Amino acid sequence: MESLDHASSVNLLAGMDTVSPALERYTNDVVPGNLWKRPQLCARDRSIVTLSVLIARNQSTELPFYLDLALDSGLQPSEISEIITHLAFYSGWPTATAAVKVTSAVFERRGMTVTQLPPAAVELLPVDKAAEAQHESTGPQRPMPPYAGSQRRPGRGHARPDTDRKCRRPACHNAAQILGIQLLRDQLGYCKVAR
């Protein structure tokens, strides 16, 4: 995979050998030699996944390297633009605008222009009238209520079924509330509590 030896890797690896030689070895050997050559995903698909994660996590240090790799793997500038736009709604505007700044520099260095990007306003897909009619006739689907044996308590955390200890991990509860997976959390019974 020649694109992993691209000049942008110099910036990614600068000083890595003086801080963590093992990390540099893994970055140079394991990632391009093993991970990116696994047959289950092509390099183009791996690029989409990797760019999405780097953008969503606001990891701009490695972004230029993987943008070059994505372009060398067949991803089009218009697709990268659309990934950034799409992620703005899921990972937040600040992460998307940070990615725009880094991506702009990569596009400029590679001679890419705005004519290669999708227009700001596009014709949306038509509404599926049959699906909308079915949705209106059945109403919104509601999740099933927690099972009767739920030991969820109001306040701080929920009790584990086998003990009175409460989960004190707010991330668990925030994710459950945000994603609407109260039922799943209750079916699993508890969150693991660090002892």
C-alpha positions as CSV (number, residue, x, y, z in Angstrom):
1,M,0.0,0.0,0.0
2,E,2.2,2.8,-1.3
3,S,-0.1,5.6,-0.1
4,L,0.8,4.9,3.5
5,D,4.4,5.9,2.7
6,H,3.1,9.3,1.5
7,A,5.0,12.5,2.5
8,S,2.2,13.4,4.9
9,S,3.3,10.5,7.1
10,V,6.4,12.6,7.9
11,N,4.3,15.0,9.9
12,L,2.4,12.2,11.6
13,L,5.6,10.4,12.6
14,A,7.7,13.5,13.4
15,G,9.4,12.9,16.8
16,M,7.6,9.6,17.4
17,D,10.8,7.6,17.5
18,T,12.2,9.8,20.3
19,V,9.1,9.4,22.4
20,S,7.7,6.0,21.6
21,P,9.8,3.8,19.3
22,A,7.3,1.0,19.7
23,L,4.4,3.2,18.6
24,E,6.4,4.3,15.6
25,R,7.0,0.6,14.7
26,Y,3.3,-0.2,15.0
27,T,2.4,2.8,13.0
28,N,4.9,1.9,10.2
29,D,4.6,-1.8,10.2
30,V,1.4,-3.2,11.8
31,V,-1.1,-0.6,10.6
32,P,-0.1,-0.6,6.9
33,G,1.2,-4.2,6.8
34,N,-1.6,-6.0,8.6
35,L,-4.6,-3.9,9.5
36,W,-5.1,-2.1,6.1
37,K,-4.5,-5.3,4.1
38,R,-7.1,-7.4,5.7
39,P,-9.5,-8.6,3.0
40,Q,-12.8,-8.0,4.8
41,L,-12.8,-4.3,3.9
42,C,-11.2,-2.6,1.0
43,A,-8.9,0.4,1.6
44,R,-11.6,2.8,0.3
45,D,-14.1,1.5,2.9
46,R,-11.5,1.5,5.7
47,S,-10.8,5.2,4.7
48,I,-14.4,6.1,5.1
49,V,-14.5,4.5,8.6
50,T,-11.2,6.0,9.7
51,L,-12.0,9.5,8.5
52,S,-15.4,9.3,10.2
53,V,-13.9,8.3,13.5
54,L,-11.1,10.9,13.3
55,I,-13.5,13.7,12.4
56,A,-16.1,12.7,15.1
57,R,-13.4,12.5,17.7
58,N,-11.7,15.8,16.5
59,Q,-8.4,14.1,15.9
60,S,-6.8,16.6,13.6
61,T,-3.2,15.5,14.0
62,E,-3.7,12.3,12.0
63,L,-6.4,13.6,9.7
64,P,-4.1,14.9,6.8
65,F,-2.4,11.6,6.6
66,Y,-5.7,9.7,6.4
67,L,-7.2,12.2,4.0
68,D,-4.3,11.6,1.6
69,L,-4.7,7.8,2.1
70,A,-8.5,8.1,1.4
71,L,-7.9,10.1,-1.8
72,D,-5.2,7.6,-2.9
73,S,-7.7,4.8,-2.1
74,G,-10.3,6.1,-4.5
75,L,-12.4,8.3,-2.3
76,Q,-13.6,11.4,-4.2
77,P,-13.3,15.0,-2.7
78,S,-17.1,15.2,-3.0
79,E,-17.5,12.1,-0.8
80,I,-15.1,13.5,1.8
81,S,-17.1,16.7,1.8
82,E,-20.3,14.8,2.3
83,I,-18.8,12.8,5.1
84,I,-17.9,16.0,6.9
85,T,-21.3,17.5,6.3
86,H,-23.0,14.3,7.5
87,L,-20.9,14.1,10.7
88,A,-21.7,17.7,11.6
89,F,-25.2,16.5,12.6
90,Y,-23.9,13.5,14.5
91,S,-20.7,14.7,16.1
92,G,-21.2,18.4,16.3
93,W,-20.5,21.5,14.3
94,P,-17.2,22.2,15.9
95,T,-15.7,18.9,14.9
96,A,-16.9,19.3,11.4
97,T,-15.5,22.8,11.1
98,A,-12.2,21.7,12.5
99,A,-12.2,18.9,9.8
100,V,-13.0,21.5,7.1
101,K,-9.9,23.5,8.0
102,V,-7.6,20.5,7.8
103,T,-9.3,19.1,4.7
104,S,-9.0,22.5,3.0
105,A,-5.3,22.4,3.3
106,V,-5.1,18.9,1.9
107,F,-7.3,19.7,-1.0
108,E,-5.3,22.8,-1.8
109,R,-2.0,21.0,-1.6
110,R,-3.4,18.4,-4.0
111,G,-4.9,20.9,-6.4
112,M,-8.5,20.1,-5.8
113,T,-11.1,22.8,-6.4
114,V,-14.6,23.6,-5.3
115,T,-15.9,22.3,-8.7
116,Q,-15.2,18.8,-7.4
117,L,-17.5,19.2,-4.4
118,P,-21.2,18.7,-4.1
119,P,-23.4,21.8,-4.3
120,A,-24.7,23.3,-1.1
121,A,-28.3,22.7,-2.1
122,V,-29.3,19.4,-3.7
123,E,-32.6,17.9,-4.8
124,L,-33.7,15.6,-2.0
125,L,-34.9,12.1,-2.5
126,P,-38.7,11.8,-3.0
127,V,-40.9,10.9,0.0
128,D,-42.1,7.3,0.1
129,K,-45.8,8.0,0.3
130,A,-46.8,4.3,1.0
131,A,-44.4,4.2,3.9
132,E,-45.6,7.5,5.2
133,A,-49.3,6.4,5.0
134,Q,-48.5,3.2,6.8
135,H,-46.6,5.1,9.5
136,E,-49.6,7.5,10.0
137,S,-52.1,4.6,10.2
138,T,-50.1,2.7,12.8
139,G,-48.8,5.7,14.8
140,P,-45.3,6.0,16.2
141,Q,-43.9,2.8,17.6
142,R,-43.2,2.9,21.3
143,P,-40.6,0.9,23.0
144,M,-41.8,-1.9,25.3
145,P,-41.9,-0.9,29.0
146,P,-39.1,-2.3,31.2
147,Y,-39.8,-5.8,32.4
148,A,-41.7,-6.2,35.7
149,G,-38.6,-7.2,37.7
150,S,-36.8,-3.9,36.9
151,Q,-35.1,-2.6,40.0
152,R,-34.4,0.8,38.6
153,R,-34.6,3.5,41.2
154,P,-35.1,7.2,40.8
155,G,-32.1,9.4,41.7
156,R,-28.5,8.4,41.4
157,G,-28.0,5.3,39.4
158,H,-29.9,2.0,39.4
159,A,-29.4,-0.9,41.7
160,R,-27.8,-4.1,40.4
161,P,-30.1,-7.0,40.8
162,D,-27.7,-8.9,43.0
163,T,-26.8,-6.1,45.3
164,D,-27.9,-2.7,46.7
165,R,-24.8,-1.0,45.1
166,K,-25.8,1.6,42.6
167,C,-24.1,2.4,39.3
168,R,-22.3,5.7,39.6
169,R,-21.2,6.0,35.9
170,P,-23.1,9.0,34.5
171,A,-21.9,8.2,31.0
172,C,-23.9,4.9,31.1
173,H,-27.1,6.8,32.1
174,N,-26.5,9.7,29.7
175,A,-26.0,7.3,26.8
176,A,-29.1,5.3,27.8
177,Q,-31.2,8.4,28.0
178,I,-29.9,10.0,24.8
179,L,-30.1,6.8,22.7
180,G,-33.4,5.7,24.3
181,I,-32.1,2.4,25.3
182,Q,-33.7,2.2,28.8
183,L,-35.2,-1.1,27.9
184,L,-31.9,-2.6,26.9
185,R,-30.2,-1.3,30.0
186,D,-33.0,-2.8,32.2
187,Q,-33.0,-6.1,30.3
188,L,-29.2,-6.4,30.9
189,G,-30.0,-5.8,34.5
190,Y,-27.2,-3.4,35.6
191,C,-24.1,-1.6,34.7
192,K,-20.8,-2.9,35.9
193,V,-19.7,-1.0,38.9
194,A,-15.9,-0.5,39.4
195,R,-14.9,-2.0,42.8
